[in-house]
Amino acid sequence: MASCFIEVRLHTAFLLTLHLISYPAGLWALLVFSLCSP
């Protein structure tokens, strides 16, 4: 039971980290795209 809980917490932390990394990257891509498009 405890190992399952730890696994879920690790998975949640991983998804949260991935979201925090990919979200600003997506905003930067959108900004660059809007600036570069005529």
N, CA, C and O atoms as a Tripos MOL2 file, in Angstrom:
@<TRIPOS>MOLECULE
protein
  152   151    38     0     0
PROTEIN
NO_CHARGES

@<TRIPOS>ATOM
      1 N           0.8410   -1.2050    0.0000 N.3       1 MET1
      2 CA          0.0000    0.0000    0.0000 C.3       1 MET1
      3 C           0.8780    1.2590    0.0000 C.2       1 MET1
      4 O           0.6280    2.2070   -0.7450 O.2       1 MET1
      5 N           1.9040    1.2460    0.8450 N.am      2 ALA2
      6 CA          2.7910    2.4020    0.9530 C.3       2 ALA2
      7 C           3.5850    2.6140   -0.3340 C.2       2 ALA2
      8 O           3.7800    3.7480   -0.7730 O.2       2 ALA2
      9 N           4.0350    1.5260   -0.9280 N.am      3 SER3
     10 CA          4.8150    1.6330   -2.1620 C.3       3 SER3
     11 C           3.9590    2.1770   -3.3030 C.2       3 SER3
     12 O           4.4440    2.9170   -4.1590 O.2       3 SER3
     13 N           2.6900    1.8050   -3.3030 N.am      4 CYS4
     14 CA          1.7720    2.3000   -4.3180 C.3       4 CYS4
     15 C           1.5760    3.8100   -4.1480 C.2       4 CYS4
     16 O           1.5370    4.5500   -5.1310 O.2       4 CYS4
     17 N           1.4550    4.2570   -2.9060 N.am      5 PHE5
     18 CA          1.2790    5.6730   -2.5970 C.3       5 PHE5
     19 C           2.4960    6.4800   -3.0350 C.2       5 PHE5
     20 O           2.3620    7.5660   -3.5980 O.2       5 PHE5
     21 N           3.7010    5.9310   -2.7660 N.am      6 ILE6
     22 CA          4.9480    6.5870   -3.1560 C.3       6 ILE6
     23 C           5.0370    6.6770   -4.6790 C.2       6 ILE6
     24 O           5.4730    7.6910   -5.2240 O.2       6 ILE6
     25 N           4.6230    5.6160   -5.3530 N.am      7 GLU7
     26 CA          4.6660    5.5820   -6.8090 C.3       7 GLU7
     27 C           3.7410    6.6470   -7.3950 C.2       7 GLU7
     28 O           4.0990    7.3240   -8.3590 O.2       7 GLU7
     29 N           2.5610    6.7890   -6.8160 N.am      8 VAL8
     30 CA          1.6070    7.7990   -7.2720 C.3       8 VAL8
     31 C           2.1610    9.2060   -7.0460 C.2       8 VAL8
     32 O           2.0040   10.0850   -7.8920 O.2       8 VAL8
     33 N           2.8070    9.4090   -5.9050 N.am      9 ARG9
     34 CA          3.3860   10.7190   -5.6110 C.3       9 ARG9
     35 C           4.5190   11.0480   -6.5730 C.2       9 ARG9
     36 O           4.6330   12.1840   -7.0320 O.2       9 ARG9
     37 N           5.3470   10.0730   -6.8800 N.am     10 LEU10
     38 CA          6.4410   10.2800   -7.8300 C.3      10 LEU10
     39 C           5.8980   10.6110   -9.2060 C.2      10 LEU10
     40 O           6.4130   11.4910   -9.8950 O.2      10 LEU10
     41 N           4.8510    9.8980   -9.5990 N.am     11 HIS11
     42 CA          4.2340   10.1140  -10.9060 C.3      11 HIS11
     43 C           3.6280   11.5160  -10.9770 C.2      11 HIS11
     44 O           3.7520   12.1950  -11.9970 O.2      11 HIS11
     45 N           2.9810   11.9460   -9.9080 N.am     12 THR12
     46 CA          2.3870   13.2810   -9.8510 C.3      12 THR12
     47 C           3.4670   14.3550   -9.9120 C.2      12 THR12
     48 O           3.3200   15.3510  -10.6210 O.2      12 THR12
     49 N           4.5540   14.1520   -9.1670 N.am     13 ALA13
     50 CA          5.6630   15.1090   -9.1790 C.3      13 ALA13
     51 C           6.2870   15.1870  -10.5680 C.2      13 ALA13
     52 O           6.6650   16.2660  -11.0250 O.2      13 ALA13
     53 N           6.3920   14.0420  -11.2350 N.am     14 PHE14
     54 CA          6.9530   13.9990  -12.5800 C.3      14 PHE14
     55 C           6.0740   14.7640  -13.5590 C.2      14 PHE14
     56 O           6.5720   15.5530  -14.3620 O.2      14 PHE14
     57 N           4.7670   14.5300  -13.4910 N.am     15 LEU15
     58 CA          3.8390   15.2280  -14.3820 C.3      15 LEU15
     59 C           3.8350   16.7310  -14.1130 C.2      15 LEU15
     60 O           3.7670   17.5340  -15.0440 O.2      15 LEU15
     61 N           3.9070   17.1080  -12.8370 N.am     16 LEU16
     62 CA          3.9170   18.5160  -12.4700 C.3      16 LEU16
     63 C           5.1750   19.2020  -12.9970 C.2      16 LEU16
     64 O           5.1120   20.3130  -13.5230 O.2      16 LEU16
     65 N           6.3240   18.5250  -12.8510 N.am     17 THR17
     66 CA          7.5890   19.0620  -13.3530 C.3      17 THR17
     67 C           7.5480   19.1940  -14.8610 C.2      17 THR17
     68 O           7.9940   20.1940  -15.4230 O.2      17 THR17
     69 N           7.0070   18.1750  -15.5120 N.am     18 LEU18
     70 CA          6.8950   18.1930  -16.9690 C.3      18 LEU18
     71 C           6.0120   19.3520  -17.4190 C.2      18 LEU18
     72 O           6.3150   20.0260  -18.4040 O.2      18 LEU18
     73 N           4.9230   19.5800  -16.6940 N.am     19 HIS19
     74 CA          4.0020   20.6650  -17.0170 C.3      19 HIS19
     75 C           4.6790   22.0250  -16.8230 C.2      19 HIS19
     76 O           4.5380   22.9200  -17.6560 O.2      19 HIS19
     77 N           5.4110   22.1710  -15.7190 N.am     20 LEU20
     78 CA          6.0760   23.4380  -15.4280 C.3      20 LEU20
     79 C           7.1690   23.7520  -16.4400 C.2      20 LEU20
     80 O           7.4500   24.9180  -16.7170 O.2      20 LEU20
     81 N           7.7890   22.6990  -16.9960 N.am     21 ILE21
     82 CA          8.8370   22.8930  -18.0010 C.3      21 ILE21
     83 C           8.2220   23.1720  -19.3700 C.2      21 ILE21
     84 O           8.6700   24.0630  -20.0910 O.2      21 ILE21
     85 N           7.2020   22.4100  -19.7180 N.am     22 SER22
     86 CA          6.6470   22.5090  -21.0690 C.3      22 SER22
     87 C           5.7300   23.7200  -21.2500 C.2      22 SER22
     88 O           5.5890   24.2200  -22.3660 O.2      22 SER22
     89 N           5.1140   24.1930  -20.1860 N.am     23 TYR23
     90 CA          4.1940   25.3250  -20.3070 C.3      23 TYR23
     91 C           4.9070   26.6080  -20.7500 C.2      23 TYR23
     92 O           4.4650   27.2270  -21.7180 O.2      23 TYR23
     93 N           5.9980   27.0370  -20.0810 N.am     24 PRO24
     94 CA          6.7240   28.2180  -20.5520 C.3      24 PRO24
     95 C           7.3190   28.0110  -21.9420 C.2      24 PRO24
     96 O           7.3900   28.9570  -22.7260 O.2      24 PRO24
     97 N           7.7450   26.7940  -22.2560 N.am     25 ALA25
     98 CA          8.2990   26.4920  -23.5790 C.3      25 ALA25
     99 C           7.2370   26.7260  -24.6510 C.2      25 ALA25
    100 O           7.5320   27.2600  -25.7200 O.2      25 ALA25
    101 N           6.0110   26.3270  -24.3600 N.am     26 GLY26
    102 CA          4.9060   26.5330  -25.2850 C.3      26 GLY26
    103 C           4.5910   28.0150  -25.4580 C.2      26 GLY26
    104 O           4.2790   28.4640  -26.5610 O.2      26 GLY26
    105 N           4.6720   28.7750  -24.3650 N.am     27 LEU27
    106 CA          4.4320   30.2170  -24.4400 C.3      27 LEU27
    107 C           5.5100   30.9060  -25.2630 C.2      27 LEU27
    108 O           5.2150   31.8000  -26.0560 O.2      27 LEU27
    109 N           6.7590   30.4920  -25.0750 N.am     28 TRP28
    110 CA          7.8630   31.0660  -25.8460 C.3      28 TRP28
    111 C           7.7110   30.7540  -27.3250 C.2      28 TRP28
    112 O           7.9400   31.6130  -28.1770 O.2      28 TRP28
    113 N           7.3190   29.5060  -27.6270 N.am     29 ALA29
    114 CA          7.1190   29.1070  -29.0190 C.3      29 ALA29
    115 C           6.0100   29.9350  -29.6540 C.2      29 ALA29
    116 O           6.1210   30.3530  -30.8060 O.2      29 ALA29
    117 N           4.9490   30.1690  -28.9030 N.am     30 LEU30
    118 CA          3.8300   30.9630  -29.3990 C.3      30 LEU30
    119 C           4.2640   32.4200  -29.6260 C.2      30 LEU30
    120 O           3.8960   33.0390  -30.6240 O.2      30 LEU30
    121 N           5.0430   32.9490  -28.6930 N.am     31 LEU31
    122 CA          5.5320   34.3190  -28.8080 C.3      31 LEU31
    123 C           6.4390   34.4830  -30.0240 C.2      31 LEU31
    124 O           6.2810   35.4270  -30.7980 O.2      31 LEU31
    125 N           7.3870   33.5630  -30.1890 N.am     32 VAL32
    126 CA          8.3070   33.6070  -31.3270 C.3      32 VAL32
    127 C           7.5410   33.4600  -32.6340 C.2      32 VAL32
    128 O           7.8270   34.1480  -33.6130 O.2      32 VAL32
    129 N           6.5610   32.5550  -32.6400 N.am     33 PHE33
    130 CA          5.7670   32.3420  -33.8460 C.3      33 PHE33
    131 C           4.9870   33.5980  -34.2220 C.2      33 PHE33
    132 O           4.9120   33.9610  -35.3960 O.2      33 PHE33
    133 N           4.4080   34.2590  -33.2240 N.am     34 SER34
    134 CA          3.6140   35.4640  -33.4910 C.3      34 SER34
    135 C           4.5060   36.6300  -33.9390 C.2      34 SER34
    136 O           4.0700   37.4860  -34.7100 O.2      34 SER34
    137 N           5.7460   36.6610  -33.4570 N.am     35 LEU35
    138 CA          6.6660   37.7240  -33.8550 C.3      35 LEU35
    139 C           7.2430   37.4800  -35.2460 C.2      35 LEU35
    140 O           7.4630   38.4210  -36.0090 O.2      35 LEU35
    141 N           7.4860   36.2110  -35.5690 N.am     36 CYS36
    142 CA          8.1100   35.8820  -36.8470 C.3      36 CYS36
    143 C           7.1110   35.8380  -37.9930 C.2      36 CYS36
    144 O           7.4840   36.0380  -39.1490 O.2      36 CYS36
    145 N           5.8470   35.5780  -37.6830 N.am     37 SER37
    146 CA          4.8520   35.5320  -38.7590 C.3      37 SER37
    147 C           4.5560   36.9390  -39.2620 C.2      37 SER37
    148 O           4.3960   37.8570  -38.4580 O.2      37 SER37
    149 N           4.4790   37.1240  -40.5720 N.am     38 PRO38
    150 CA          4.2510   38.4440  -41.1530 C.3      38 PRO38
    151 C           2.8430   38.9750  -40.8790 C.2      38 PRO38
    152 O           2.5060   40.0790  -41.3080 O.2      38 PRO38
@<TRIPOS>BOND
     1     1     2 1
     2     2     3 1
     3     3     4 2
     4     3     5 am
     5     5     6 1
     6     6     7 1
     7     7     8 2
     8     7     9 am
     9     9    10 1
    10    10    11 1
    11    11    12 2
    12    11    13 am
    13    13    14 1
    14    14    15 1
    15    15    16 2
    16    15    17 am
    17    17    18 1
    18    18    19 1
    19    19    20 2
    20    19    21 am
    21    21    22 1
    22    22    23 1
    23    23    24 2
    24    23    25 am
    25    25    26 1
    26    26    27 1
    27    27    28 2
    28    27    29 am
    29    29    30 1
    30    30    31 1
    31    31    32 2
    32    31    33 am
    33    33    34 1
    34    34    35 1
    35    35    36 2
    36    35    37 am
    37    37    38 1
    38    38    39 1
    39    39    40 2
    40    39    41 am
    41    41    42 1
    42    42    43 1
    43    43    44 2
    44    43    45 am
    45    45    46 1
    46    46    47 1
    47    47    48 2
    48    47    49 am
    49    49    50 1
    50    50    51 1
    51    51    52 2
    52    51    53 am
    53    53    54 1
    54    54    55 1
    55    55    56 2
    56    55    57 am
    57    57    58 1
    58    58    59 1
    59    59    60 2
    60    59    61 am
    61    61    62 1
    62    62    63 1
    63    63    64 2
    64    63    65 am
    65    65    66 1
    66    66    67 1
    67    67    68 2
    68    67    69 am
    69    69    70 1
    70    70    71 1
    71    71    72 2
    72    71    73 am
    73    73    74 1
    74    74    75 1
    75    75    76 2
    76    75    77 am
    77    77    78 1
    78    78    79 1
    79    79    80 2
    80    79    81 am
    81    81    82 1
    82    82    83 1
    83    83    84 2
    84    83    85 am
    85    85    86 1
    86    86    87 1
    87    87    88 2
    88    87    89 am
    89    89    90 1
    90    90    91 1
    91    91    92 2
    92    91    93 am
    93    93    94 1
    94    94    95 1
    95    95    96 2
    96    95    97 am
    97    97    98 1
    98    98    99 1
    99    99   100 2
   100    99   101 am
   101   101   102 1
   102   102   103 1
   103   103   104 2
   104   103   105 am
   105   105   106 1
   106   106   107 1
   107   107   108 2
   108   107   109 am
   109   109   110 1
   110   110   111 1
   111   111   112 2
   112   111   113 am
   113   113   114 1
   114   114   115 1
   115   115   116 2
   116   115   117 am
   117   117   118 1
   118   118   119 1
   119   119   120 2
   120   119   121 am
   121   121   122 1
   122   122   123 1
   123   123   124 2
   124   123   125 am
   125   125   126 1
   126   126   127 1
   127   127   128 2
   128   127   129 am
   129   129   130 1
   130   130   131 1
   131   131   132 2
   132   131   133 am
   133   133   134 1
   134   134   135 1
   135   135   136 2
   136   135   137 am
   137   137   138 1
   138   138   139 1
   139   139   140 2
   140   139   141 am
   141   141   142 1
   142   142   143 1
   143   143   144 2
   144   143   145 am
   145   145   146 1
   146   146   147 1
   147   147   148 2
   148   147   149 am
   149   149   150 1
   150   150   151 1
   151   151   152 2
@<TRIPOS>SUBSTRUCTURE
     1 MET1         2 RESIDUE 1 A MET
     2 ALA2         6 RESIDUE 1 A ALA
     3 SER3        10 RESIDUE 1 A SER
     4 CYS4        14 RESIDUE 1 A CYS
     5 PHE5        18 RESIDUE 1 A PHE
     6 ILE6        22 RESIDUE 1 A ILE
     7 GLU7        26 RESIDUE 1 A GLU
     8 VAL8        30 RESIDUE 1 A VAL
     9 ARG9        34 RESIDUE 1 A ARG
    10 LEU10       38 RESIDUE 1 A LEU
    11 HIS11       42 RESIDUE 1 A HIS
    12 THR12       46 RESIDUE 1 A THR
    13 ALA13       50 RESIDUE 1 A ALA
    14 PHE14       54 RESIDUE 1 A PHE
    15 LEU15       58 RESIDUE 1 A LEU
    16 LEU16       62 RESIDUE 1 A LEU
    17 THR17       66 RESIDUE 1 A THR
    18 LEU18       70 RESIDUE 1 A LEU
    19 HIS19       74 RESIDUE 1 A HIS
    20 LEU20       78 RESIDUE 1 A LEU
    21 ILE21       82 RESIDUE 1 A ILE
    22 SER22       86 RESIDUE 1 A SER
    23 TYR23       90 RESIDUE 1 A TYR
    24 PRO24       94 RESIDUE 1 A PRO
    25 ALA25       98 RESIDUE 1 A ALA
    26 GLY26      102 RESIDUE 1 A GLY
    27 LEU27      106 RESIDUE 1 A LEU
    28 TRP28      110 RESIDUE 1 A TRP
    29 ALA29      114 RESIDUE 1 A ALA
    30 LEU30      118 RESIDUE 1 A LEU
    31 LEU31      122 RESIDUE 1 A LEU
    32 VAL32      126 RESIDUE 1 A VAL
    33 PHE33      130 RESIDUE 1 A PHE
    34 SER34      134 RESIDUE 1 A SER
    35 LEU35      138 RESIDUE 1 A LEU
    36 CYS36      142 RESIDUE 1 A CYS
    37 SER37      146 RESIDUE 1 A SER
    38 PRO38      150 RESIDUE 1 A PRO
